[in-house]
Amino acid sequence: MSLISAAASGNHLETLEQLRDELASAFAEAPAISKAPLSKQLLDVLAQIQALKPPEKKKDTPLDELAKRKADREANAKGPTVAARVGQRI
C-alpha cells in the first residue's frame, strides 16, 4: 500500500506506518544536512504510531504463573495461609 492510498483509506494508523516507511527511505538517501530534520519527523511519527497501537499483552513468565497459582491456592484455602501462620507462636 502506498502513502497516498493509505491516506485515502482514512486509516490513521496505516497512514502513519506508510509515512514512517517513506521517511526511513528518505533518510537513507538524504544528504547529511537533511538528516536531522528527517530524523525528528521520523521520531514524531514513531511516537504517534506507538500511541495508537494497543499495548502488547505481555507473555506471562514461569514466575508470573507460579505467583498466580499461589494466589489462587491461598484464595481457596481454608484457615490461615502459610504467611499468616509463620508469624504465630506455637
Secondary structure, 3 states (H helix, E strand, C coil): CCHHHHHHHCCHHHHHHHHHHHHHHHHHHCCHHHHHHHHHHHHHHHHHHHHHCCCCCCCCCHHHHHHHHHHHHHHHCCCCCHHHHHCCCC
